[in-house]
Amino acid sequence: MKKLHLFPAILLSAMVALSSCKKEEEEPEPTPTPTPAGTVVVTQNITTNTTWSTGNVYQLGGRITVTNGATLTIQEGVIIKGEAGTGANATALLIARGSKLNALGTADMPIIFTSVADEISPALVAAGNFASPNLDPTVNGLWGGVLILGNAPISASNDVGDISEVQIEGIPTSDPNGLYGGNNPTDNSGTIRYISIRHGGANIGSGNEINGLTLGGVGSGTIIENVEVVANQDDGIEWFGGSVSVTNAVVWNAGDDAIDTDQSWSGTLDNFVVVGAGNHLFELDGPEGTMAAGHTIKNGSIVAAPGGVFGGDLINVDANSIVALENLYFRDIAADQWINRVDAAGVSFTNIVLNVDAAALPSHVNGAVPAGVVSGTTPQANVSVLGWTWASQAGGLSGL
């Protein structure tokens, strides 16, 4: 009988213990930090035609590639924010060869590419406030950037000889979507209008950062108009061959070169403003293969050393560079800034205006002063069409 009395007590104790364990198991998991309303996190490559819609924020969860011949359409006012990451994990938007980006911003509702650390919102953009509410326009390296790759010719070579395609800098060689170049000069990679790219340039390796806007082998069928690059750790805009032209551009606070050209780019940069650069304002390299084509840079106003801070040359070219420079105005020039290699046979200077005394002009030219380089005070860019930019709203274009 004693054992019979103990059995219910033991059973009851076990049931209580089981109930306690069950309660512990059923305790809810901690609630994750919610993604802000209107934010779409993108973690997979885009392989079919896709539209990113006005009113939303699209958060890049890695290097997102538009591939497989797809077109990504981005509507006006959309904000794209890249997560933090370096090396192979650097976030970026990459448009692979054969695919397209139709980024269709407007002056009233530009498309903004920035970092997740930036608190700018669609509501601010809709209200006409295009500046970051919390990040200074000098903060860089927080994410990657925008890379567009095409099938237009490039001038490149290796130990064997000329090559028609190359891996773009800023993308690991393990990713075949990083190849650019081909034989179609009129290749079409889409239409890009009214975009602002900010706080980018993440490092993927020693001395290998992503540019604000990279154009690799992009063809002349592509339309690029009204572009701003702010505070990129590497170059502002860099062309690698191709034939695409760019009209109405602003590069503000580039960490390295503001405007960089390579591999016989054959297009035109027309009507632009550069404000400061950590290195050269213009880094204009020559062909790297036997194919030799030139480009034109014209109608630009440049603040060479804002606040007395400067990096490298006003204009730096190679001995074999091929470029026509026309109607460029440089102001706020530091004592040690100059135009380098003015004797390069393929480089021409037409109405290059330096805002210095005429007597000081020779000290800003490495060599004999070309007839097309003069002293003066006349800006060359039409900044009235750049009022939509953060640089303009912040007063960075005043006096130009």
C-alpha positions in Angstrom: 0.0 0.0 0.0 2.9 2.4 0.7 4.1 2.1 -2.9 0.6 2.7 -4.2 0.5 6.0 -2.3 3.9 7.1 -3.6 3.2 6.5 -7.3 0.7 9.4 -7.7 3.1 11.8 -6.0 5.9 10.8 -8.4 3.6 11.1 -11.4 2.5 14.5 -10.2 6.1 15.7 -9.8 6.9 14.5 -13.3 3.9 16.2 -14.8 4.8 19.5 -13.2 8.4 19.2 -14.5 7.1 18.4 -18.0 4.7 21.4 -17.8 7.5 23.7 -16.8 9.7 22.5 -19.7 6.9 23.0 -22.1 6.4 26.6 -20.9 10.1 27.2 -21.4 10.0 25.7 -24.9 6.9 27.8 -25.9 8.5 31.2 -24.8 8.5 33.4 -27.9 11.7 34.3 -29.7 13.0 37.9 -29.4 11.3 40.1 -32.0 13.8 41.1 -34.7 14.4 44.7 -35.5 11.8 45.5 -38.1 12.7 46.7 -41.6 11.3 50.2 -42.0 8.0 50.4 -43.8 8.4 50.8 -47.5 11.8 49.1 -47.5 12.4 46.1 -49.8 15.5 44.1 -49.0 17.1 42.8 -52.2 19.4 39.7 -51.8 19.2 37.9 -55.1 20.4 38.8 -58.6 17.8 40.2 -61.0 17.3 37.9 -63.9 13.9 39.0 -65.3 12.5 42.4 -66.1 11.9 44.2 -62.8 10.5 47.6 -61.6 11.4 49.4 -58.4 8.5 51.7 -57.6 8.2 55.3 -56.4 7.7 55.6 -52.7 9.9 52.6 -51.7 13.4 52.2 -50.4 15.3 49.2 -51.9 18.1 47.9 -49.6 21.0 46.1 -51.3 21.9 43.1 -49.2 25.1 42.4 -51.2 26.4 42.8 -54.8 23.2 42.7 -56.8 23.6 42.0 -60.5 21.1 42.6 -63.3 21.9 39.8 -65.7 20.4 37.3 -68.2 19.4 40.2 -70.5 17.0 41.6 -67.9 16.0 45.3 -67.6 15.8 46.9 -64.2 13.5 50.0 -64.2 13.8 52.4 -61.3 11.0 55.0 -61.0 11.4 58.6 -60.0 12.1 59.3 -56.3 13.2 55.8 -55.4 16.0 55.5 -52.8 18.5 52.6 -53.0 20.6 52.0 -49.9 23.6 49.7 -49.8 24.4 47.7 -46.7 27.9 48.0 -45.2 30.5 45.5 -46.5 34.0 45.3 -47.9 36.0 42.9 -50.0 33.8 40.3 -51.8 30.9 41.4 -49.5 30.9 45.0 -50.8 27.4 46.0 -51.8 26.9 47.4 -55.3 24.4 47.5 -58.2 26.0 45.9 -61.2 24.5 45.9 -64.7 26.1 43.0 -66.6 26.7 43.0 -70.3 23.5 42.5 -72.3 21.3 43.8 -69.5 19.9 47.3 -69.0 19.3 49.9 -66.3 16.4 52.4 -66.9 16.8 54.8 -64.0 14.2 57.4 -64.7 14.5 60.1 -62.2 13.4 63.7 -62.6 14.6 67.1 -61.4 11.8 67.2 -58.9 12.2 63.5 -57.9 15.7 62.2 -58.4 16.8 58.7 -57.8 19.2 58.4 -54.9 21.8 55.7 -54.3 23.2 55.9 -50.8 24.1 53.9 -47.6 21.8 52.3 -45.1 23.4 54.8 -42.6 21.7 57.6 -44.5 18.4 58.6 -43.0 17.0 60.2 -46.2 13.5 59.0 -47.0 11.1 59.1 -49.9 9.0 61.7 -48.0 12.0 64.0 -47.9 12.7 63.5 -51.6 9.0 64.1 -52.4 9.2 67.4 -50.4 12.2 68.5 -52.4 14.8 67.9 -49.7 17.6 66.0 -51.5 20.3 66.4 -48.9 21.2 63.7 -46.3 19.6 64.6 -43.0 22.4 63.0 -41.0 25.5 62.4 -43.1 28.0 65.1 -44.2 28.9 65.3 -47.9 32.4 64.2 -47.1 31.6 60.8 -45.5 32.6 58.0 -47.9 33.3 54.3 -48.2 30.0 53.2 -46.6 29.0 50.9 -49.5 30.0 50.2 -53.1 28.6 52.0 -56.0 26.9 51.6 -59.5 28.6 49.7 -62.3 27.3 49.5 -65.8 29.1 47.1 -68.2 28.6 46.8 -72.0 29.7 45.3 -75.3 31.4 48.4 -76.8 35.1 48.3 -77.8 37.9 48.9 -75.3 41.7 49.2 -75.8 43.2 46.6 -73.6 46.0 44.0 -73.8 47.9 41.3 -71.9 51.2 39.5 -72.5 49.8 37.8 -75.6 48.4 40.9 -77.3 45.1 42.8 -77.6 42.1 41.5 -75.7 38.5 42.5 -76.2 37.2 41.9 -72.7 38.5 42.6 -69.2 37.2 42.2 -65.6 36.1 45.5 -64.2 37.9 46.9 -61.2 35.8 46.7 -58.0 34.3 43.3 -58.8 36.1 40.1 -57.7 37.6 38.0 -60.6 35.5 35.1 -59.4 32.4 36.8 -60.7 32.0 36.5 -64.5 29.4 39.2 -64.5 32.2 41.6 -64.1 33.5 41.2 -67.7 33.1 44.1 -70.1 34.0 45.0 -73.6 33.1 43.8 -77.1 32.7 44.9 -80.7 29.4 46.8 -80.7 30.1 50.6 -80.4 26.3 51.4 -80.3 25.5 48.9 -77.6 22.6 50.0 -75.4 22.8 49.5 -71.6 19.7 51.6 -70.9 18.7 55.2 -69.9 20.0 56.9 -66.8 18.5 60.3 -65.9 18.6 62.3 -62.6 20.5 60.0 -60.2 22.6 60.9 -57.2 25.2 58.4 -56.0 26.5 59.1 -52.4 28.9 57.9 -49.7 30.2 54.9 -51.7 33.6 53.5 -52.7 33.9 50.5 -50.4 37.3 48.7 -50.7 37.4 45.2 -52.1 41.1 44.8 -51.7 44.4 46.7 -51.3 44.0 49.9 -53.4 40.9 48.5 -55.2 37.8 50.5 -54.4 34.5 50.9 -56.3 33.9 54.1 -58.2 30.8 56.1 -57.7 29.7 55.5 -61.3 31.8 52.9 -63.3 31.2 52.7 -67.1 33.0 49.7 -68.6 32.6 49.2 -72.4 29.3 51.1 -72.4 28.0 51.9 -75.9 26.7 55.0 -77.4 23.1 53.6 -77.5 23.1 54.3 -73.7 21.7 57.6 -72.5 23.2 59.1 -69.4 22.1 62.6 -68.4 22.0 64.5 -65.1 24.2 62.5 -62.7 25.7 63.5 -59.3 28.4 61.7 -57.4 29.0 62.8 -53.8 31.8 61.7 -51.4 33.0 58.5 -53.1 36.1 57.0 -51.6 37.6 56.3 -55.0 36.9 58.1 -58.3 33.7 60.0 -59.0 33.0 58.8 -62.6 35.4 56.5 -64.5 35.1 55.3 -68.1 36.9 52.1 -69.3 36.7 52.3 -73.0 33.3 52.3 -74.6 31.6 55.1 -76.5 28.8 56.4 -74.2 28.5 60.2 -73.6 27.5 61.9 -70.3 25.7 65.2 -70.1 25.1 67.4 -67.0 27.2 65.9 -64.3 28.4 66.9 -60.8 31.3 65.3 -58.9 31.6 66.6 -55.3 34.3 65.5 -52.8 35.8 62.6 -54.7 38.3 60.7 -52.5 40.6 59.9 -55.4 40.2 61.3 -59.0 37.0 63.2 -59.9 37.0 62.3 -63.6 39.0 59.3 -64.8 39.2 57.9 -68.3 40.9 54.7 -69.5 41.2 52.3 -72.5 40.3 54.7 -75.3 36.9 55.9 -74.2 35.5 57.6 -77.3 32.5 59.6 -75.9 31.9 63.1 -74.7 31.5 64.6 -71.2 29.5 67.8 -71.7 28.4 70.4 -69.1 29.7 69.4 -65.7 31.0 70.7 -62.4 33.7 69.2 -60.2 34.2 70.4 -56.6 37.3 69.0 -55.0 39.1 65.7 -55.3 41.5 63.8 -53.0 43.9 63.2 -56.0 43.7 64.4 -59.6 40.8 66.4 -60.8 41.2 64.8 -64.2 43.1 61.5 -64.7 43.1 60.9 -68.4 44.9 57.8 -69.5 45.9 56.6 -72.9 45.1 53.4 -74.8 46.3 50.1 -73.3 46.1 48.2 -76.6 46.6 48.9 -80.3 43.0 50.3 -80.7 43.3 54.1 -80.2 40.3 56.4 -79.9 39.9 59.8 -78.3 37.3 61.5 -76.2 36.1 65.1 -75.6 35.7 66.8 -72.2 34.0 70.2 -72.5 32.0 73.0 -70.8 33.1 72.4 -67.2 33.6 74.5 -64.1 36.0 73.1 -61.5 36.6 74.2 -57.9 40.2 72.9 -57.7 40.9 73.2 -53.9 37.8 74.1 -52.0 38.7 75.5 -48.6 42.4 75.2 -49.5 42.3 71.4 -49.5 43.6 69.7 -52.6 45.2 66.5 -53.8 46.9 66.2 -57.1 47.0 67.7 -60.6 44.5 69.9 -62.2 44.8 67.7 -65.3 47.0 64.6 -65.5 47.5 62.7 -68.8 49.8 60.0 -70.2 52.2 60.6 -73.0 49.8 58.6 -75.3 46.5 60.1 -74.1 44.0 61.2 -76.8 41.6 63.8 -75.5 40.2 67.2 -76.6 39.8 69.6 -73.6 37.5 72.5 -74.4 36.0 75.4 -72.4 37.1 74.4 -68.9 37.3 76.9 -66.0 39.4 76.3 -62.8 39.1 78.4 -59.7 40.4 78.2 -56.1 43.6 76.8 -57.4 46.3 75.8 -54.9 49.9 76.9 -55.4 51.1 73.3 -56.2 48.3 72.4 -58.6 49.1 72.3 -62.3 48.4 70.9 -65.7 50.8 68.0 -66.3 52.3 66.8 -69.6 51.0 69.5 -71.9 53.3 68.2 -74.6 51.3 65.0 -75.1 50.7 64.9 -78.8 47.2 63.6 -78.6 45.9 66.2 -76.1 44.5 69.5 -77.2 43.6 72.5 -75.1 41.0 75.0 -76.2 39.9 77.9 -73.9 41.2 76.3 -70.6 40.7 79.2 -68.2 42.6 79.3 -64.9 41.5 81.9 -62.4 45.0 83.1 -61.5 47.0 86.2 -62.4 48.5 86.0 -65.9 52.0 86.2 -64.4 51.3 83.1 -62.3 50.0 81.0 -65.2 53.4 79.3 -66.0 53.6 78.0 -62.4 50.4 76.0 -63.0 51.6 74.4 -66.2 54.3 71.7 -66.4 56.0 72.8 -69.5 55.4 75.6 -72.0 51.9 77.2 -71.6 49.8 76.1 -74.6 48.0 78.8 -76.5 44.7 77.4 -75.4 45.5 77.8 -71.7 44.7 81.3 -70.4 44.0 83.2 -67.2 40.5 84.5 -66.6 37.4 84.6 -64.5 34.6 83.2 -66.7 32.8 80.0 -65.6 32.0 77.6 -68.5 29.3 75.2 -67.2 25.6 76.0 -67.3 24.8 75.3 -63.6 21.1 76.3 -64.0 20.3 72.7 -65.1 22.1 71.3 -62.0 19.8 72.9 -59.3 18.4 69.5 -58.4 21.7 68.2 -57.0 22.6 68.0 -53.3 25.7 70.0 -54.2 23.6 72.8 -55.5 21.2 72.8 -52.6 24.2 73.0 -50.2 25.6 76.0 -52.0 28.5 74.1 -53.5 27.9 75.4 -57.0 27.6 79.1 -56.0 29.7 81.4 -58.1 29.9 79.0 -60.9 
